[in-house]
Amino acid sequence: MNHKIKQQERIAGWLFVTPFCVSLFVFFVYALGRTLVYSFQSFDLFSEATWNGIANYVALLSDPLFALALRHSLAFSIVVTTLQTMLALLLALAANKKVRGQGFFRTVFYFPSILSSAAMTLIFMWLFQRRGVLNQGLGWINEHMGLLLICVVLFMAIQTVQFLMGRRRYQWVRWGDPFHFLVSLLLTAVGTLILAGYGIGVRELSEPVAITWLNTRETWGPLPRTIWAIVAMNIFTTVPTLMLLYLAGLQSIPDSLYEAAELEGASKFQQLRYITWPRLMPVSFTVVTLGIIGTLQMFDQVALLGDAAPLESKITLAYFTYHNAFPPGGTPRIGMASAAALVLAALTLVMVLIQRSVGVGEKTND
């Protein structure tokens, strides 16, 4: 009887995993095998494929567009993975604090990740237009820069005066006292409005800010200005998901460790360095791995830009593969596209192994 039950459970288990196994074989094993075969062939989707050995890989090495795509993909991956990991951790630390309205703030932090990637790309394209919201905001800051600096100086001065006056009566008063902060903020707002009414610190621009973010070939540092716009969009939509991973990791750390550290006189920074960060190492490995894979394979944001940006300023390895497989008005080069796809897969694997070898994924002992 027990043998029959075990056999039924085994059959039920195989029935549950069969759809996954079929999809894994068709969309991964078979697709990878066909890609490997095509990478050694000359094939244009219309005529019969012919073997050409390693000619496709040799052509990749001599193609300046491939070298440009490789450089863009590596720089994009390093920049975005670093920034989104840091921001995800900071957001998780903020969302983990027990404050009133905690659920509301967590919802607000997570909201960008549920939006459609295509919709967000179109919104960011609108923001980064020459007369878009971003340039208008930069123009307003440039116009009111003097007033903003006066506002900061005024706030610092009022806060310092309140601290010195309070310290005369109470030794425990700190410079960042919340009550003094609110008073300083209110007085600064009133003073700033008065100064703005007299035109102090405000200047008129000779012409509005009109930075070309998309339709340009100019570069800032390691990336074109167009890809920097994609960096901002990618971070905005990806950080909330990674924040949830860090938040789950933070909630798994026992409170007793922090209580013991406080009794020993450890500061908040020391608790973060010696308790929080070591115990988040496994989560960090997952976050960095997902970041590397996602950034190296980034495609949809670039594809949706269309003619809004020149090819040289937006090309990445994933888009290089697509551009060779389906060139606009040209003959498909499936062999080149397959070779580039295998290079991208190998690069992703190497990057993950490198970040694993530096100890990001090591687990800490209790």
N, C-alpha and C positions, 0 to 999 in steps of 0.2 A: 504493500500500500504506500509506504514511504517512498519507495523507488518510483512509483507511478506519479506521485505528487511532485517529486523533484524533476522528473522528466517533463511534466506539464509546465513547471516554473521555468525550466530551461527553454522550452519552446516559446513561452510567452516573452521571455527576455530577448530571444532572437527576433521575435516579431516586432518588439519595440525598437530595437537598434537597426533593423533592416532598412528603413527609410534613410537613416543617417549614413549607413554603409554604402547604399546605392548612390546617394548624392556625393559622398566623399570620393567614390571611385570615378563617377562620371565627370564631376566638376573639378577634381584635383588630380587624381592619379592619371586618368586618361588625358585630361587637358594638359598636364605637365609633360606627359610622354609625347603628345602631338606637337607641343611647342618645341620640345627638344629636337624632334625630327625636322620640323620646319626651319629651325635655326641653321641647319646644314643644307638647306635647299633654296632654290630660287623659285618663288611662287608669287603670282599676282592675282590669284582668285579666279582667273579666267582661262588660263592655259595650264597645261599639265606641269606639275612640279618637277624640277630637275636638280640633281645633286651638284653642289658647288663646294663641298668641303667646308673649310673655315673662312671662306671668302666674306661671309656676312660679319664675322667678328673682326676681320681685318678692316673691313669698310667702316665698322663702328669706331675703331681706333683712329682712323684717318678723317672722320667726320667732325668738323669743328662744332656743329650743332649738338652732337652727342656729348662732346667735352663740356660745352656750355650747360647742357641739361644736367650732367653729372655734378658739376660744381654748384649749380642752383639747388639741386636736391639735397646734397650734403649740407650746404650752408643753411638751407631752410629747415632741415631736420634738427640740426644742432641748436639753432636759435629758438625754434618753436618748442622743442622738447624741454629745453632749459627753462624758458619763461613760463610755460604752462605748468611745469612741475612745481616751480616756486610759488606761482599764484594759486595753484590748487591747494598746496599745503597751507598757505596763509588764509585762504577762504575757509578751509576746514577748521583751522584753529579758531577763527572768528565764529563760525557756525556752531562750534562745540561748546562755546561759553553759555552758561545757563543764565539767560537774560529774558526779560519779558518780551514776548513776541518772537521767540526763537523759531517757531514753525513758519512764521511769515517770512523772516529773513532767509531761512533755508529754501523756501519756495522761490523767492526772488533770485537767489544765487543760482538755483538749478534751472530756472526758466529758459535761458538761452539755448540749452542743450536739446530741448524738445522741439525747437523750430526746424523747419525744413532747410536743408543745406542750400537748395536752389533758391528758396525765398530769401535766405540771409545773404546769398551772393548778390542777388538783385538789389537788396536794400543797401548793401555796402557799395555797390556800383553807383547808386544814387548819392550816397554820402561822399564818395570820393570824386565826384564831378568837379570841374573847374569852378563852377558856381554852386557847389554842394554845401551841405551843412558843415563839413569839416573845415573847408576854407573860410566859410563865414565865421565859424568859431575862432579860428586862428586870427582872422582879421579883427574880431572884437577884442581878443586878448592883446594883440599888438596895439590897438587903439587905446586900451585902458591899462597898459602895462605900468605906467607911472602910478596910477591910482591903486593898482593891486599891490605894488611895493609899499606904498604909503599905508595901505590897509594892514599889511603884515607887520610893519614897524610899529604902527599904532597899537595893534593887539599885543605885541610883545612888551611894549612899554607899559601899557595898562596892567597887564598880568604881572609884570615884575613889581610894579608899585604896590599892587594889592598883596603880593607875597611878602614884601619887606614890611608893610604895615601890619600884616597878620602875624609875622614872625616875632614882632616886638611883644605881642601878648601871649602867643601860643607857640611853643617850640616845635610842636608836631605838624604845623602847617607846611604843606609842600607847594612847590611852584605850580604843579598841575592840579591843584584843588578843583574839584568839579564846580563848586559854587562860584569861585573866583573866575573859572573858565567861562561860565554862562554870563556873568556880569561883564567880563572883558569883551565877549562876543557881542553883547548888546550895545555897549558903549562904542565899540569899533564900528558897528553897523550904522549907528547914528552919526558918528564922526565922518564916516565915508560918504554918507548921503549928503552931508553938509558940504564937504569938499567937492563932491561931484556937481552940486548945485552951482558952485562958483567956477566950475570948469577946471579945477586944479587937478593935475595929473592926467588929464584927458587931452589927446591930440587927434587931429584929423589926418587921415591917411590920404596921400595924393592919389592912390589907386587901390582898389580892393585886392586882397590876397587871392591869387589865381594859380596855385601850384598844380601842375599836371601830374596826377598820381598814376593814371592808368596808361594813357596813350603816349608813352615816352620810353626812351631807351636809356635814360640816365640811371646811374647806380648810386646807392648810398652804402658804403662799406662793402660787405661781401655779396649783397643782393641788389637787383634792380629795384627801383622805386615801386614798380608794379607789384612785385612779390612781397614787398614790405606791407602793402595794403592787404594782401592775402594772409600775411602773418597775423595782422591784427584781427581779421575775420576768423581765422582758424583758432586762434587762442580764445576769442570770445565765445565760440560755440563748443569748444572741447573742454575747457577748464572745469565747468560745472560737473561733468561726468566724472572726471578724475578727482574732483573734490569729494564726491560721495565715497570713493575708495579710501581716501585719507580719513574721512569722517568715521567710517566703519573701523578703521585701524585705531583711531584715537579712542573710540568708545570701548575697545577691547583692552585698553591699558588699565590696570587696577588703580583705583583712587588711593589705595594704601601706600603706593610708591611715592606719590606726590606728598601725601601727609607726612611720611617719614622724611622726605627731603626737606620739607618746611621746618620740621623739628630740628634738623641738622643745620638749618640756616642757609639752605641753598636758595639762590635767587631764581626768578622766573626764567632767565636765560640759561642758567645752569640746569634747571629741570628740563628745559627744551633740549639742551645739548646732550645730557647724560641719561635721560629717561625717555623722552618722547621720540627723538630722532632715531636712536638705536632700535627701538621696538617697532618703528615704522619702516625698517629696512626692507622686509618682504613686500610691503605695500609699494614702497618706492621702486622696487624692481619691476613690479607689475605696471606701475604708472609709466616708468621710463620705457619699458618694452612696448607698451601700447602706443606711446608717443612716437617712438622710432618707426614702428610699422606704419602707423597712420600718416606720418609726415612724408616718409619716403614714397608712399603710394598715393600721395595727394594728387587728385585728378579733377574732380568735379568742379572745384572753384575756378581752376584755370580754364577748363572747357567752356564754362558758362560765360567767361569774359568775352569769348568770340572775337569779333573784330575791334573790340574796345581797347585792345592792347596789341602791340606788335609781337610776333612770335618769339623774337630773341629776348624780350623782356619778361616773358612768362613761361618759357619752356622748362619742363622738368622731365625726369626720366619716364614717369608714367605717361605724360602727355607726348613725349617723344615717341613712345611705343604706339600710341593711338595715331599720332600724326603720320607715321610710316605705314600703318595698316590701312588707314582711311584718309589719305592726303586729299585736300580740297582741289579738285580739278586735275589730279595726277593719277599715276598708276600705282596701285597698292604694292608695297614691298613687305610681304608677310615674313619673308626670311629675316630681314633686318629687324622687323618688329618683334619677332620671336627671340632673336638674339638679345635685343635690348631688354625684353621681359625677363629673360634668364639672368642677365647681368643685374637687373633690379632685385630679383629674388635672392641672388647670391650676396649682393650688397646688404640687403636687409638682414640676412642671416649673420653675416660677419659683424655688423653693427651691434646686434643683440648679443653675440658671443663676446664682443669686446667689453660692453658695459657690464656683462655678467662676470667677466674675469677680474674686473676692478673691485669686486666685492659688494656691489649694490644689493645683490639678492641674498647675502648671507644672513642667516637667522641668528638672533641673539639668544643667549641662555637665560633662563629665568633666575 
